[in-house]
Amino acid sequence: IADDAVNRLHPKVVIGEHEVRDLLNDQGDFENLQQMVQMFTQLLPGLIVNVAMFHRGVASQLKERV
């Protein structure tokens, strides 16, 4: 189901390492960017679940009030 949902989204944007390095000022900037991307890659699945559970909780509270 998740794969089907992903396929309905906009196409992926791919930016190559060479392009990124050319746009950044120094190697430290690139390494920092790599660390940030890795951090978000690890955190995003949990964030998605938290948001889904929040919406589910809000929806159940609204149903109880009606």
C-alpha positions in Angstrom: 0.0 0.0 0.0 2.8 2.4 0.9 4.6 1.8 -2.4 1.4 2.6 -4.3 1.0 5.9 -2.4 4.6 6.8 -3.1 4.2 6.2 -6.8 1.3 8.7 -6.9 3.6 11.4 -5.6 5.7 13.8 -7.7 8.7 12.2 -9.4 11.9 12.0 -7.4 14.4 14.8 -7.7 17.9 13.4 -8.0 20.9 15.7 -7.3 24.2 14.1 -7.9 27.1 14.3 -5.4 29.2 16.2 -8.0 26.5 18.9 -8.4 26.2 19.4 -4.7 30.0 19.6 -4.2 30.2 22.2 -6.9 27.6 24.4 -5.2 29.1 24.2 -1.7 32.0 26.3 -0.5 34.1 23.6 1.1 34.3 19.9 2.0 33.1 20.6 5.6 29.8 21.9 4.2 29.4 18.7 2.2 30.1 16.5 5.2 27.7 18.5 7.3 25.0 18.1 4.6 25.6 14.4 4.5 25.2 14.1 8.3 21.9 16.1 8.2 20.5 14.0 5.4 21.4 10.8 7.3 19.7 12.2 10.4 16.5 13.1 8.6 16.5 9.7 6.8 16.6 8.0 10.2 14.1 10.3 11.9 11.5 10.6 9.1 9.7 7.2 9.5 9.1 7.8 13.2 7.9 11.3 12.5 5.4 10.0 10.0 4.1 7.5 12.5 3.8 10.2 15.2 1.8 12.5 12.9 -0.5 9.6 11.8 -1.2 8.7 15.4 -1.8 12.4 16.3 -4.4 12.6 13.5 -6.0 9.4 14.5 -6.3 10.6 18.1 -7.8 13.9 17.0 -10.2 12.2 14.7 -11.4 9.9 17.5 -11.8 12.9 19.8 -14.0 14.6 17.2 -16.2 11.5 16.8 -16.7 11.3 20.5 -17.9 15.0 20.6 -20.5 14.4 17.9 
